Amino acid sequence: MEPIVLEHVSLHHRGQAIIDKVSLRIAKGEFVGLIGPNGAGKTTMLRLILGLLPPTGGRVQLLGADPWRQPAVRTRAGYLPQRPAFEDRFPLTAADAIWLALPRRPFSWRPARREKELIAGALELVNLAGYGESPLRALSGGQLQRVYLARALVNRPEVLILDEPTSALDFAAQRHFYRLLADLRRQLGLTILVVSHDLLALAAVADRFILLDKTVLASGNPRRVLSFKGLNREELFPMREVAR
């Protein structure tokens, strides 16, 4: 079974096509980069895949289920949004942030023993063992993003979906983050879909790029997609990467 399948998927808003007749399939264990200019519909595409929006037309399948009509399937997918639900200025530790991603127990004010084990395991996966009691505001940008990644992993998902996870990181930290994702893919057997403009770091680890601009323009080997005739490098690459 292919974990992510879209067939002729469209989404319209006020008569305008946000997503237009998109069909794609992502295989089990595949690492895919979803790229495209600003306004191409990339984040909307992720929300459709996660069942956070209903399509206007077509069919979305996540792990064999319709995520809009069968929302229970969402628990089998980890999601790292572009802007997490809380910010590092809140008085939370790394362990607190991860605990909040676990299913809630009634009247629970602190993690149970099993939850502490899950939190510690998630931190170990992202190479932050021993950082559970560290305040979020004391962490570097790269460490903070790995805490958010641990949140997405704590329930041991089969599919991991990330939206611009390295946009606030320098190039060295971007490469480190994507190498970590590649290691996690191998270690956990994850299927990974990433939206990013940090294409140089992502291309080093992704199996495939999908170029989206409301519809799929190209799909395949990252190097081939980046040489697509209709590609506008200035729209796709951040200035910091163009300069490199």
PyMOL commands that set and color helices and strands:
alter all, ss='L'
color gray80, all
select helices_A, chain A and resi 42-49+71-76+94-99+113-125+136-138+141-153+171-188+199-203+222-226+233-236+239-242
alter helices_A, ss='H'
color red, helices_A
select strands_A, chain A and resi 4-13+16-26+31-35+57-62+77-80+159-163+191-195+208-212+216-220
alter strands_A, ss='S'
color yellow, strands_A
deselect
rebuild
show_as cartoon
